[in-house]
């Protein structure tokens, strides 16, 4: 049995306000804990590919994807896109593309 860890450095570029739990440091904390637990030696690290538009259209409306693609936050800016807790920063769309690509890749590996 294989244990895969699928991620990408771009996932560290999704920035949110200081109070938000979705922080790049979570990925480092998870990685550190896997190493501390002894599981790190059993992991097969894989780089997350970008998800394709075709794959995203299986779960999201095209107009929504177009709206997201049109967002252009500045380098130090975070935009709240739903009036709640969903934030987009300059690196968020690439991070989301890699995160969704990791899910698709993980399912393919199974």
Buried (B, 14 or more C-beta within 10 A) or exposed (E): EEEBBBBBEBBBBBBBEEEEEBBBEEBEEEBEEBEEEEEBEEBEEBEBBBBEEEBBEEEEEEEEEEEBEEEEBEEEEBBEBEEEEEBBBBBBBBBBBBBBBBEBBBEEEE
